[in-house]
């Protein structure tokens, strides 16, 4: 692999700048990938893009993402069309009496879905938007609460697909013995500052301790004055919500039971989200047939429509993985760590790790890939400088969590946008000030921890 040094920063910067300038989602990723592969392969860029595309599509993680997200879309479509989501919304309105309570209920509901961030973003967004719509809350605000809860709980609660993945990386990197990855993760949780800070920032924003600022304030004003809750250019994220039988009222159990089965089976299958969603989908179809919600044919057709509804989000995810693969080919992560290594002491290392890798995660939109590259590099660096290893790994995980939460085209951002039917650019740009507040507070924490644990 040839390292391109500072030039490796060009493609992600192009993607971010064009997204901000045009407010588009798909096109900035395409342009960034094309420019990057022109740098890498010259006139052979077309073949290089095809080769990279093929590599990404053959990647086990990408295949897993496509299947899991598609099946989540199918299950959510069934819960919506059965009337379960609508019935749950009506039921919750009995207890949620105002705007703040509806958002706090969303935060609490999302906090319970800590098994997987994809499940969290799609389920909590689709479930709670009827409740928040009742109180004229813009979808950008709902997306902020959903996204700002989904990622943090998955890194600070030691029962999630994120923990499984990171635990395996720790074992493969010989940081911990085989089979001790998840147990060792408990040592890291106190040091995942961005996860803790962002999780707590959400209720502080909801109750008004942290004021609503920037474009989020404009979104709230738009919703209050014009009753336009959904931002412009959100058509790609629209989910068909027509019930199977408009004359028949749904039941809250059409939402609660499928969700409970999904969570339970995911946990029972060793946090395997794929096995969990397959089991839950099969259960839901047969349960709905038994309850005469719709015919088996209608249910299967609706499930397929739900999978189709995820197409645009999956295309964005695919392109973000292509951009991540481009960064790997150009040696982006290695370059940044090599620049940081000779200029920091052990007291400043956690902060340097968080800032540098956070910038990479924000610009590439990829967290798990960053972890796979960075953890094996950071561990020996921490040991060489005699810095607390768990603190440094916590800084790596925090950096990935920041990128997943704040990047305009990360999987967490895209799926939160999908779940709340909100343009992912508008979602990202409105929540960015709050993400930067959490980022700044996390920097202060890493400075304090770096010196306290030196």
Secondary structure, 3 states (H helix, E strand, C coil): CCCCHHHHHHHHHHHHHHHHHHCCCHHHHHHHHHHHHHHHHHHHHHHHHHHHHHHHHHCHHHHHHHHHHHHHHHHHHHHHHCCHHHHHHHHHCCCCCCHHHHHHHHHHHHHCCCCCHHHHHHHHHHHHHHHHHHCCCCHHHHHHHHHHHHHHHHHHCCCCHHHHHHHHHHHHCCCCCCCCHHHHHHHHHCCCHHHHHHHHHHHHHHHCCCCCCHHHHHHHHHHHHHCCCCCCCCHHHCCCCCCCCCCCCCCCHHHHHHHHHHHHHHHHCCCCHHHHHHHHHHHHHHHHHHCCCCCHHHHHHHHHHHHHHCHHHHHHHHHHHHHHHHHHHHCHHHHHHHHHHCCCCHHHHHHHHHHHHHHHHHHHCCCHHHHHHHHHHHHHHHHHCCCCHHHHHHHHHHHHHHHHHHCCCCHHHHHHHHHHCCCHHHHHHHHHHHHHHHHHHHHHHHHHHHHHCC
